[in-house]
């Protein structure tokens, strides 16, 4: 009797075992339909698995064909259970070059595939490993290791980032890529995370678009910048005015703004607005003046010094627009408070006000705005378009040579633009503006390669250089 009871309990326990789950490239997939055991061989659903790997599924009867790169591959052998085709797990190991395993303890199938395909959760295989790309949902630099979370329709994916991983910031609008840190990556950006085959992250590229300018008109959920660009608020757009959370309706013509948007969806994620010239109110009488040392645009590493003159014996701080708040100030001579702020790597803002704040015992804080605004850029201007194009062949012995500039928060300094042709400086023969440099040769060049170098800086002193070559084949 005891033997019979034990046997029955065993059957019940086996029947209660959870379905076999499947994990592909680190993502657990829905288990309907789940993998199944048939005569001791583990079979996985064909379409479900191919879709997860980003590979096509083409069925003709019981024959299924997929494509891996330029190869067509027959999925075989297959069995059909309740209108679902299954193939042995070892198909992916033997034919597609995947790594697969089955853990009997956890009842889990794991497949890791270096296949050319892109999944619905942003995973793309490369020769060196994998790339996961998507919109940034969160960044945690305090966890160990730090993480970045990307959002997908199928749900968020949190990725641990090695502390020695290379992080690059790519301003697509300015066509500039600069070194960065994980803390520079912001929710709403579009990130590309490159990892080795073992899953270790080696490289993060954070792409975003930026626009800077002065608002000339506001209507509804849109405003127009002084260069004619129209900016529309999205459902997730965050707005700040002089360092404080604001609504889109609070924006006015004359406000200076910096706009950051997602380059994949073009959705505006952040509008930082600055409004200078705000006079002190009656409660601001404790502040006589606020002054700053920024008489020119600054770059990373430069320091702005802020001085507040007011009632002695208080506690003072200052804000730099929406970027830095409550920066501490120290009282030196009675009634004179001083503080400073070093421009960090990654900072890019235009004409933001510096707001001084003084707190006295038993009184509400007083605020006043410095007459002089602050602009800063830590990235150089971009060289967005060139002519003739790199690698092109032209049939003119006097080709016009041209390069267009894309500035960020700080405009280009036209007098800094230089151009060399085959090592010869021809800048004195060029037309230079803040938007472009153009050279029209006064003499003919011979057939063959022509090497061009352009260098330009913004008014903060950030320099960029671009070199390219084309060929002349005149008749």
C-alpha positions as CSV (number, residue, x, y, z in Angstrom):
1,X,0.0,0.0,0.0
2,X,2.8,2.4,0.9
3,X,4.5,1.7,-2.4
4,X,1.3,2.5,-4.3
5,X,0.8,5.8,-2.3
6,X,4.4,6.8,-3.0
7,X,4.0,6.1,-6.7
8,X,0.8,8.1,-6.8
9,X,2.5,11.0,-5.1
10,X,5.3,10.9,-7.6
11,X,2.8,11.1,-10.5
12,X,1.0,14.0,-8.9
13,X,4.3,15.8,-8.3
14,X,5.4,15.3,-11.8
15,X,2.1,16.5,-13.1
16,X,2.4,19.6,-11.0
17,X,5.8,20.5,-12.5
18,X,5.8,24.0,-14.1
19,X,6.0,24.3,-17.9
20,X,9.4,24.5,-19.4
21,X,10.4,28.2,-19.7
22,X,12.6,29.6,-22.4
23,X,15.2,32.4,-22.1
24,X,16.7,33.8,-25.3
25,X,19.7,36.2,-25.2
26,X,18.9,37.0,-21.6
27,X,15.2,37.6,-22.0
28,X,12.5,35.3,-20.6
29,X,9.8,34.8,-23.1
30,X,6.1,34.0,-22.6
31,X,5.7,30.2,-22.3
32,X,2.6,29.8,-24.5
33,X,3.3,27.4,-26.2
34,X,6.2,26.1,-24.0
35,X,9.0,23.8,-25.1
36,X,8.2,20.1,-24.6
37,X,9.9,16.7,-24.1
38,X,9.2,14.1,-26.8
39,X,10.8,10.6,-26.4
40,X,13.6,12.1,-24.3
41,X,14.3,14.9,-26.8
42,X,13.6,18.5,-26.0
43,X,11.7,20.4,-28.7
44,X,11.1,24.2,-28.8
45,X,8.4,26.0,-30.8
46,X,9.9,27.1,-34.1
47,X,8.1,30.4,-34.8
48,X,8.2,31.6,-31.3
49,X,12.0,31.0,-31.1
50,X,12.8,32.5,-34.5
51,X,10.8,35.6,-33.8
52,X,12.7,36.1,-30.6
53,X,16.0,35.9,-32.5
54,X,14.8,38.3,-35.1
55,X,14.9,35.7,-37.9
56,X,12.2,35.3,-40.5
57,X,9.7,32.4,-40.5
58,X,8.5,31.1,-43.8
59,X,6.3,28.0,-43.7
60,X,5.0,25.8,-46.5
61,X,3.2,22.8,-45.0
62,X,5.6,21.2,-42.5
63,X,8.6,22.8,-44.2
64,X,10.0,25.9,-42.5
65,X,12.7,28.1,-44.0
66,X,14.6,30.9,-42.2
67,X,17.4,33.2,-43.3
68,X,20.7,33.8,-41.5
69,X,22.6,36.6,-43.2
70,X,22.6,35.6,-46.9
71,X,21.9,31.9,-46.2
72,X,18.6,30.1,-46.4
73,X,18.3,27.4,-43.7
74,X,15.7,24.7,-43.6
75,X,14.4,24.1,-40.1
76,X,14.4,20.3,-39.7
77,X,13.3,18.0,-38.4
78,X,9.9,19.3,-37.2
79,X,6.9,17.9,-35.4
80,X,3.4,19.4,-35.2
81,X,1.5,19.5,-31.9
82,X,-1.9,21.3,-31.9
83,X,-1.0,23.3,-35.0
84,X,2.3,24.4,-33.6
85,X,5.6,23.3,-35.2
86,X,8.4,22.2,-33.0
87,X,12.1,21.4,-33.7
88,X,14.8,19.9,-31.4
89,X,16.7,22.3,-29.3
90,X,20.0,21.0,-30.9
91,X,18.9,22.5,-34.3
92,X,19.9,25.9,-33.0
93,X,23.2,24.5,-31.7
94,X,24.1,22.4,-34.8
95,X,22.8,24.5,-37.6
96,X,22.5,28.1,-36.4
97,X,25.6,28.2,-34.3
98,X,23.8,29.1,-31.1
99,X,24.7,28.1,-27.6
100,X,21.8,26.3,-25.9
101,X,21.3,24.4,-22.7
102,X,18.5,22.9,-20.6
103,X,18.6,23.2,-16.8
104,X,16.5,20.3,-15.4
105,X,16.5,21.9,-11.9
106,X,14.9,25.1,-13.0
107,X,13.1,23.6,-16.0
108,X,14.6,26.4,-18.2
109,X,15.9,26.3,-21.8
110,X,18.5,29.0,-22.4
111,X,19.6,30.0,-26.0
112,X,22.4,32.5,-26.7
113,X,22.7,33.2,-30.4
114,X,25.2,35.3,-32.3
115,X,22.7,35.6,-35.2
116,X,22.1,38.5,-37.6
117,X,18.7,39.6,-36.6
118,X,17.0,42.1,-34.3
119,X,14.5,41.2,-31.7
120,X,11.4,43.1,-30.6
121,X,13.3,44.1,-27.4
122,X,16.1,45.9,-29.3
123,X,18.7,43.1,-29.3
124,X,20.9,42.9,-32.4
125,X,23.7,40.4,-32.9
126,X,27.0,41.5,-34.3
127,X,30.2,39.6,-35.2
128,X,31.8,40.7,-31.8
129,X,28.7,40.1,-29.6
130,X,25.5,42.0,-29.2
131,X,24.0,45.4,-29.4
132,X,20.9,46.5,-27.4
133,X,19.4,49.8,-28.4
134,X,16.4,51.7,-27.2
135,X,15.0,54.7,-25.3
136,X,16.6,55.2,-21.9
137,X,14.0,54.8,-19.1
138,X,16.4,55.1,-16.1
139,X,20.0,55.4,-15.2
140,X,21.4,54.2,-11.8
141,X,25.0,55.3,-11.1
142,X,24.8,54.4,-7.4
143,X,24.2,50.6,-7.8
144,X,27.0,48.2,-8.0
145,X,27.5,47.7,-10.9
146,X,25.7,50.8,-12.3
147,X,22.9,50.1,-14.6
148,X,20.9,51.6,-17.5
149,X,17.3,50.6,-18.2
150,X,16.0,50.7,-21.8
151,X,12.3,50.7,-22.5
152,X,10.5,48.5,-25.0
153,X,7.0,47.5,-25.9
154,X,7.6,44.1,-24.3
155,X,8.8,45.8,-21.0
156,X,11.9,47.5,-19.7
157,X,15.4,45.8,-19.7
158,X,17.9,46.7,-17.1
159,X,21.6,46.3,-18.2
160,X,24.6,46.3,-15.8
161,X,27.4,48.5,-17.1
162,X,31.0,47.7,-16.4
163,X,32.7,50.6,-14.6
164,X,35.4,50.7,-17.3
165,X,32.9,50.8,-20.2
166,X,33.5,53.6,-22.7
167,X,30.6,56.1,-22.7
168,X,30.2,58.5,-25.6
169,X,27.7,61.3,-26.0
170,X,26.4,61.9,-29.6
171,X,24.6,65.1,-30.3
172,X,23.1,64.2,-33.7
173,X,21.9,67.7,-34.5
174,X,25.4,69.1,-34.1
175,X,27.0,66.0,-35.6
176,X,29.4,65.8,-32.6
177,X,30.5,62.8,-30.5
178,X,32.4,63.4,-27.3
179,X,33.6,61.3,-24.3
180,X,31.1,61.1,-21.5
181,X,30.1,59.3,-18.3
182,X,27.1,57.2,-17.4
183,X,25.8,60.1,-15.3
184,X,25.5,62.2,-18.5
185,X,23.0,59.8,-20.0
186,X,19.4,61.1,-19.5
187,X,16.1,59.4,-19.6
188,X,14.5,60.0,-23.0
189,X,17.8,59.7,-24.9
190,X,18.3,56.9,-27.4
191,X,21.1,54.6,-26.2
192,X,23.1,51.9,-28.0
193,X,24.7,49.4,-25.6
194,X,27.5,47.2,-27.1
195,X,28.4,44.0,-25.3
196,X,30.6,41.0,-25.8
197,X,29.3,37.5,-26.3
198,X,29.5,36.9,-22.6
199,X,27.2,39.9,-22.0
200,X,29.8,42.3,-20.6
201,X,29.1,45.8,-21.7
202,X,32.1,47.5,-23.3
203,X,30.6,50.6,-25.0
204,X,27.6,52.9,-24.5
205,X,26.6,55.4,-27.2
206,X,24.0,57.9,-25.9
207,X,22.4,59.7,-28.9
208,X,20.2,62.8,-28.5
209,X,19.3,65.9,-30.5
210,X,19.5,69.4,-29.2
211,X,18.2,72.8,-30.3
212,X,19.1,76.2,-28.8
213,X,17.6,79.6,-29.4
214,X,15.2,82.3,-28.4
215,X,11.5,81.9,-28.5
216,X,9.8,84.4,-30.9
217,X,6.3,83.1,-30.7
218,X,4.2,80.7,-28.6
219,X,0.9,79.1,-29.6
220,X,-0.8,76.3,-27.7
221,X,1.7,73.4,-27.2
222,X,4.2,74.8,-29.7
223,X,6.7,77.6,-29.9
224,X,8.9,79.0,-32.7
225,X,12.6,79.7,-32.3
226,X,14.4,82.6,-33.8
227,X,15.9,80.3,-36.5
228,X,12.4,79.3,-37.7
229,X,12.4,75.8,-36.0
230,X,9.0,74.8,-34.5
231,X,9.1,72.9,-31.2
232,X,6.0,70.9,-30.1
233,X,5.5,69.5,-26.6
234,X,5.0,65.8,-26.3
235,X,3.2,63.8,-23.6
236,X,6.4,63.3,-21.6
237,X,8.0,66.7,-22.2
238,X,9.4,68.3,-19.0
239,X,9.7,72.0,-18.8
240,X,11.8,74.1,-16.4
241,X,11.9,77.9,-16.2
242,X,14.8,79.6,-14.3
243,X,15.5,76.3,-12.5
244,X,12.0,75.6,-11.4
245,X,9.4,73.1,-12.8
246,X,7.0,74.9,-15.1
247,X,4.3,74.2,-17.7
248,X,4.5,74.7,-21.4
249,X,2.0,77.5,-21.1
250,X,4.5,79.4,-18.8
251,X,6.9,80.0,-21.8
252,X,7.0,83.5,-23.4
253,X,8.5,85.1,-26.4
254,X,12.0,86.3,-25.5
255,X,12.8,83.3,-23.3
256,X,16.1,81.5,-24.1
257,X,15.6,77.8,-24.4
258,X,17.6,74.6,-24.8
259,X,15.7,71.6,-26.2
260,X,16.6,68.0,-25.9
261,X,14.8,65.4,-28.0
262,X,14.8,61.7,-28.8
263,X,16.5,61.1,-32.1
264,X,14.5,57.9,-32.8
265,X,11.0,59.3,-32.2
266,X,11.7,63.0,-32.5
267,X,9.8,63.5,-29.2
268,X,10.8,66.5,-27.2
269,X,11.8,65.3,-23.8
270,X,13.2,68.4,-22.1
271,X,12.8,72.2,-22.4
272,X,15.0,74.3,-20.2
273,X,14.0,77.9,-20.4
274,X,15.8,81.0,-19.0
275,X,14.2,84.4,-18.6
276,X,16.6,87.2,-17.6
277,X,16.0,90.7,-16.5
278,X,13.6,89.7,-13.7
279,X,13.6,92.7,-11.3
280,X,13.8,92.2,-7.6
281,X,10.5,92.3,-5.7
282,X,9.7,94.1,-2.4
283,X,10.9,91.0,-0.5
284,X,14.3,91.2,-2.3
285,X,15.4,94.4,-0.7
286,X,18.0,92.5,1.4
287,X,19.9,91.9,-1.9
288,X,21.7,95.0,-3.4
289,X,23.1,93.2,-6.5
290,X,24.2,89.9,-8.0
291,X,27.2,89.8,-10.3
292,X,29.1,87.1,-12.2
293,X,32.5,86.9,-14.0
294,X,31.2,85.3,-17.2
295,X,32.0,88.0,-19.7
296,X,32.3,85.3,-22.5
297,X,31.0,81.8,-23.2
298,X,32.7,79.2,-21.1
299,X,33.9,75.6,-21.8
300,X,34.5,72.6,-19.6
301,X,36.9,73.3,-16.8
302,X,36.3,77.1,-16.8
303,X,35.0,78.7,-13.6
304,X,32.3,81.3,-13.2
305,X,32.5,83.4,-10.0
306,X,29.4,84.8,-8.5
307,X,29.2,87.7,-6.0
308,X,26.1,88.7,-4.0
309,X,26.0,92.0,-2.1
310,X,23.3,92.3,0.5
311,X,22.5,92.2,4.2
312,X,25.2,90.8,6.4
313,X,24.8,87.7,8.5
314,X,22.7,85.6,6.2
315,X,23.1,82.4,4.2
316,X,23.5,82.7,0.4
317,X,23.3,80.4,-2.6
318,X,23.0,80.8,-6.3
319,X,21.4,78.9,-9.2
320,X,22.7,78.6,-12.8
321,X,19.5,78.5,-14.7
322,X,17.9,75.1,-14.5
323,X,21.2,73.3,-14.4
324,X,22.6,73.9,-11.0
325,X,20.6,74.9,-7.9
326,X,21.6,76.0,-4.4
327,X,25.3,76.4,-5.1
328,X,26.8,77.4,-1.8
329,X,28.3,80.9,-1.2
330,X,30.5,82.1,1.6
331,X,30.4,85.5,3.3
332,X,33.7,87.3,3.3
333,X,33.5,91.0,4.1
334,X,30.2,91.6,5.9
335,X,27.4,91.6,3.3
336,X,29.5,90.2,0.5
337,X,28.9,86.6,-0.4
338,X,31.0,84.7,-3.0
339,X,30.7,81.3,-4.7
340,X,31.9,79.7,-7.8
341,X,30.9,76.9,-10.3
342,X,33.2,74.9,-12.6
343,X,31.7,74.0,-15.9
344,X,31.6,70.2,-16.0
345,X,32.0,67.9,-19.0
346,X,28.7,67.5,-20.7
347,X,27.3,70.9,-19.9
348,X,25.7,72.8,-22.8
349,X,23.5,75.8,-22.2
350,X,22.8,79.2,-23.7
351,X,22.1,82.5,-22.0
352,X,20.9,81.1,-18.7
353,X,20.4,83.6,-15.8
354,X,22.3,83.4,-12.6
355,X,19.9,83.8,-9.6
356,X,21.3,84.8,-6.2
357,X,19.3,83.8,-3.1
358,X,19.8,85.2,0.4
359,X,18.2,83.8,3.6
360,X,18.0,85.8,6.8
361,X,16.8,84.6,10.1
362,X,13.1,84.9,10.5
363,X,12.5,86.1,6.9
364,X,11.6,84.4,3.7
365,X,14.5,84.0,1.2
366,X,15.1,86.9,-1.2
367,X,16.1,86.4,-4.8
368,X,17.7,88.6,-7.5
369,X,19.0,87.9,-11.0
370,X,22.4,89.0,-12.3
371,X,22.3,91.3,-15.3
372,X,24.8,89.1,-17.2
373,X,23.7,85.6,-18.3
374,X,25.9,82.6,-18.7
375,X,26.5,80.4,-21.8
376,X,28.7,77.3,-21.8
377,X,29.5,74.4,-24.1
378,X,31.6,71.3,-23.4
379,X,31.2,70.0,-27.0
380,X,32.8,71.5,-30.1
381,X,30.7,72.6,-33.1
382,X,30.0,70.0,-35.7
383,X,31.1,70.0,-39.4
384,X,27.9,68.7,-40.8
385,X,28.1,68.9,-44.6
386,X,31.1,69.1,-47.0
387,X,31.5,69.5,-50.7
388,X,32.8,67.8,-52.8
389,X,31.9,64.7,-50.8
390,X,34.5,62.4,-49.4
391,X,35.5,59.9,-52.0
392,X,33.8,61.8,-54.8
393,X,35.4,62.4,-58.2
394,X,34.8,65.7,-59.9
395,X,35.5,66.8,-63.5
396,X,36.4,70.4,-62.7
397,X,39.9,71.6,-62.1
398,X,38.6,74.4,-60.0
399,X,36.1,72.8,-57.7
400,X,34.3,74.8,-55.1
401,X,35.1,73.5,-51.6
402,X,32.6,74.0,-48.8
403,X,32.0,73.0,-45.2
404,X,28.9,73.7,-43.1
405,X,29.0,74.2,-39.4
406,X,26.5,73.0,-36.8
407,X,26.8,74.9,-33.5
408,X,25.3,73.9,-30.2
409,X,24.7,76.1,-27.2
410,X,27.5,78.5,-28.1
411,X,27.7,79.9,-31.7
412,X,30.7,79.4,-34.0
413,X,33.4,82.0,-34.1
414,X,33.7,82.8,-37.8
415,X,37.2,84.2,-37.5
416,X,38.4,80.8,-36.2
417,X,37.5,78.9,-39.3
418,X,40.5,77.7,-41.3
419,X,40.8,75.6,-44.5
420,X,43.8,73.7,-46.0
421,X,44.0,72.1,-49.5
422,X,46.8,69.6,-50.0
423,X,48.6,71.1,-46.9
424,X,48.3,74.7,-48.1
425,X,46.5,77.2,-46.0
426,X,43.9,78.9,-48.2
427,X,41.9,80.6,-45.4
428,X,42.7,84.1,-46.7
429,X,40.9,83.2,-49.9
430,X,37.8,81.8,-48.2
431,X,34.4,83.2,-47.3
432,X,33.8,82.6,-43.6
433,X,30.6,82.9,-41.7
434,X,29.1,81.3,-38.5
435,X,27.4,78.8,-40.8
436,X,30.0,77.8,-43.3
437,X,33.4,78.3,-44.9
438,X,33.7,78.3,-48.8
439,X,36.8,78.3,-51.0
440,X,36.6,79.0,-54.8
441,X,40.1,78.3,-56.3
442,X,41.6,81.1,-58.4
443,X,43.8,78.6,-60.2
444,X,43.5,75.0,-61.5
445,X,44.4,71.9,-59.7
446,X,45.9,68.9,-61.5
447,X,44.2,65.5,-61.8
448,X,44.5,63.3,-58.8
449,X,43.6,63.2,-55.1
450,X,42.8,66.4,-53.2
451,X,43.0,66.4,-49.4
452,X,41.0,69.0,-47.5
453,X,41.2,69.9,-43.8
454,X,38.8,72.3,-42.0
455,X,39.2,73.5,-38.5
456,X,36.7,75.7,-36.5
457,X,35.9,76.6,-32.9
458,X,33.0,78.1,-31.1
459,X,33.1,81.3,-29.0
460,X,33.9,79.2,-25.9
461,X,37.1,77.9,-27.5
462,X,36.0,74.3,-28.3
463,X,37.8,73.2,-31.5
464,X,36.9,70.6,-34.1
465,X,38.7,69.4,-37.2
466,X,37.6,67.4,-40.2
467,X,39.7,66.0,-43.0
468,X,38.5,64.3,-46.2
469,X,39.7,63.7,-49.7
470,X,38.2,63.7,-53.2
471,X,39.6,63.3,-56.7
472,X,39.8,65.5,-59.7
473,X,39.5,64.0,-63.2
474,X,39.2,66.9,-65.5
475,X,38.7,66.4,-69.2
